[in-house]
Amino acid sequence: MSEAVIDTLDLAILGAVLVGSGLYWFKDRLMGSSSSKPAFGKQPLVPMQKPNAPALKINKVVRKTRDFVQKMKETDKTVIFFYGSQTGTAEDYAARLAKEGTQRYNLKTMTADLEDYDMNLLDTLPANHLAFFVLATYGEGEPTDNAVDFWEHLVSNEDVPEFSVGDYEDAEKPLTNLNFVMFGLGNKTYEHYNSVCRRVDEKLTQLGATRIGERGEGDDDGSLEEDFLGWKDDMWKVVCDFMGIDFLAGNSGPRQATYKVQEHTAEEVDQLKKVYYGEHQEPKFMLGSRPTYDSKNPYAAPISVSRELFAASADRHCLHMEVDVAGSGITYQAGDHVAVWPVNAEQEVSKLAAVLNLSDKLDTVITVSNTDPASTKLPFPVPTTYRTILRNYVDITAPPSRAFIGQLTPFAPTSESTKTFGHWAQDKEAFRINVADARRSLGTVLEKILGAGQTMEIPFDLLIENVPRLQARYYSISSSPKFHPTTIHLTAVVLDYKPDVAPEETVYGLATNYLHNCHGRINTMSAIEPKYEISGPKGSYLVGEQGIKVPVHVRHSNFKLPRNASLPVVMVGPGTGVAPFRGFVQDRAQDAKNGKKVGATVLFFGCRREDEDYMYKDEWPELMKDIEGAQVITALSRQPGVPKTYVQHRMMEHKQLIWDLIHKQGGYFYVCGDAKNMAREVNHRLIEIAVECGEMTEEKATNYVKELRSRGRYEEDVWS
């Protein structure tokens, strides 16, 4: 590899913004360049270090990064997998692709969190290198939290983005050297399906970059995993051709472990500075300010209130919880989301440990490290214990992927289990019925294949490599800071159901049942199943005899009230979809109390029975009393003696009101809840209202509703 290529590669990798260390690299400092031009455009010429960042830690990161660059120089086959991930799936896919590229085709690969690297340096990647982008779309076509800076730099910028070199043959195409591969993760029930990967693809191409192969798109409403598997085989053929590699020569060969696991003796444990028992990343501190709590380091917030919203006669539980964030520096607005960080149920930990023959070793302290010394990132803090990993750090409750089941086949202890592993891994329909639709956890899948009480020896590093990290679950905040500045309210139905393909089994929602356990401690209820260990690392979440803390952070949302409070709002929120609208109504009630003019505030709310699950029924009259034109219009789907009615039916009964508020008075329209059925039906009904009340053709009405969306006057906060 030429020195010029080495120079640009150093810049591309070491020129990254290493957020974890707070150190910002510049080419003139790193490479000894005499150029006076900043490598980062308008960035200063001196390294900037976050206050209080330990120099020793920074030097360690520097050394590891330089070691990696040295390894990258040994080959001209270099592939970088950038990921934009909200729940960990895109990160998992990037890691799987990187490993496959290494093992099958001897590529030098790395995975890279988009927020850890300065993407101004994309123009410096040599033309014989390849950048993968594995990008998830969430919400209304929004980038994931870790991709926001990249998105704003590349896509939101109407002008040609500024990159590091700044001197190009064609100023409009600064990325002519960049070759890339694109895979997106989305959900077709959303209006802006896979819009992040599509728009990044379009912008990169517009800037002169060349996409290698077809853009892959996965649909989480169908089978994201199958979409991914179906795309990647064809993709590798094209990539091999680009890299000058014989695709047919690529084969799995002997397994190459990504991680190694070291068990510590009691004497070694005594010498360790710290053992992690469920702690997350340490909070970030800025000089003179509070720590920052985010998607990597949550805040342990005391639950100040936890009460049941449904009547005792209901066959479900719905929790109203209030978490205290006073003094944390956490702020929120009505419409934002609160993330709750759960742990796995104890029955799942015990079940999987038994199958893996780890029951007697769960509290053994271990250290997990990378087999590749150039890799510095680990999936969780170490040293830790087997129990902590299974309880706190990996998502053993989610169904395992078909690819992972295939990787377990060589470790099957009998010919019969070998056959079953192979069948479920290769037959899509068998996998769907026995794993995906049944929503079986990893432990349950292994029990079904092996038989009750049977065990198998699976390398623990293989499990770490293939089971996604346990991620936070997000809930629409059901309060307004104008009413509750130091507490965040959330509303959640406790999920448990029997899947159609396995009616003898019960599937439990991970986070809602974790919260139900917290609710049980606060209200001294002992009969809640399944059981969760909610005490936190070394009991740090326990407060007194009954109190409990939960780890949380806030994700800011674009689901917001109009700035002008005098504009009307129409809100459609059946079930827990009402949560953000409680915050909206609180917000507007406080504005009215403060003497502001507040527009009509209409809520369409749906539930089963008025006497069982009418959420916050007693609050609405008091909240709305000072708002002119405020009302709740209910739809009851299982009320005795009343025809089954949903929110979309009630919309049509009040179509003239909706049309007057939205069209004639310039109001805003909001929908929260189920994306697949309810939100689609509501959208169709609004088009019908435009046809009937606005005397439009269906085409014109459809375009009218799309225009409302594009102008931010039709907002959705939906899930599937």
C-alpha angles and dihedrals in degrees: 000000000000123000089245091057091045089051094052092042091053089050093048095050105027091034086071123119102245098206094182093061097033091228120136116203125213127192097232091055097041100042100030092245117174091209114120093206114103112242089220098053106238097009117117121262097240128077111260118214125194112242115268093012105151110245091212091058091048092051090050091053090047093052093048092047092050090049089054093050090051089055091047089056091061093074139032092215101089124159125179121197112206115190135195105197134170103173100021098259096107089047090051092050091049091051092048092051092047092052093046090051091052098044100039102034105020092240121161101236140174136182118226132193106226093226092055095061134059104239091199082090097065089103091063098061108110118245092246091060126082132218120203119201116200103183131177124204119213135179116356098350093305128151119245118265093259092051099051097099092046090048094049092048097045109025110020091051108094091196126064104286117245115249132185104264099045096187113093137157087235112031090199092058110048094155101061090124094054120101116184147176122215133207123169133197117209146135124246093213087072123084094232100047111191090338094150096060091040094052094043089049090050094047095047090050091047089054092055102267121137123227115219112216129341121324109252121221126189125200116212090192088063117025113315091182093053091048089052095048092046092052102044101060093057089041093057091054091057093042092051090052090051092048094045094245127142103245093198091054090059113099137156095249118171114347116264111207118228094201137030124211123214121191115212127221120228089258092053091048090056089058095051117104094215140000117203119228101179102317117147127215115308114262118259117248127204119195111273095003141091122267117275117241117200145135092312101041117031128195120245099232123188115236104235097180132020120171139158116251100190125075119256089250092062118100092224139057125232120189128209108196133179119199121198115231097167111144094010096100089234112142132181144178130219106277096034124121130242116214118215119200109213132186127224120269114263092237090060092048092049094044095052093041090054093051091048093047091242101119093107093043102046094114095045110123114237138177121217117203138172118262088213107069089206091065112085102170121095126189093237141001119287151245094046140133135267089246093052092049093050094042104037114015114038128051101238091158095067117085111265118247122259089241092056092050087054091053090053093057096089090056096053109126098214138036090243094054090044089057093049094047090051093046095050091044096050104032111072093198094050090049092049094051099040101036119008103040092034088054090219119177122233092259092050092048091052091047091051092051098041101035129243115313095009123127138200134198109241119171104250090220088061089057092048090049097050107031111082120238117265107262135200119261118226128224130183108250110245099203142063124234087224087068100027112023096167102036133063118209125208132185120205136168110220104242123222127139144151113247117231093236093051108026091166091067131069123221115208124203106240103220100032092053089046088055089046088058089052089049089051093055093049093048096037095244114155104178099074117129139231098037122228128193096235098166094099129217107344090344093299094141095058117103117190120307098322109009125107139183127217125202110243144160133183126245113200116228139201089226095108142148117252113272089234104072092195091071116097121247129204115198128192114193123150119186114344087350083088091071101093091041091060085059091046093051092046089051094051093042090057091048089053091048089052090055099258120142107251123193127228112298115202124179124192105200127182130196138148103252131005092222096050116031109013097134118221091352093156094049102056099072093052093044094049101041095097096042114090112228094012118147145148116230110197131207116198117198101182105024110141112250093011126102114251106269132183131191093260090058091052090049091060091049088056098035095129091053091051092047093049093049097043104034107024098035099034095242131168127247123212133186128187129177139040112021100193100058116000099043092047091049091049090051091051091049093052089053089050090051090052090050095048103035098029094041091230131151114251090252092051091045091051090051090046092057091045088053090053088055095047091051092050094248094114110054130175132198100183141152137192 
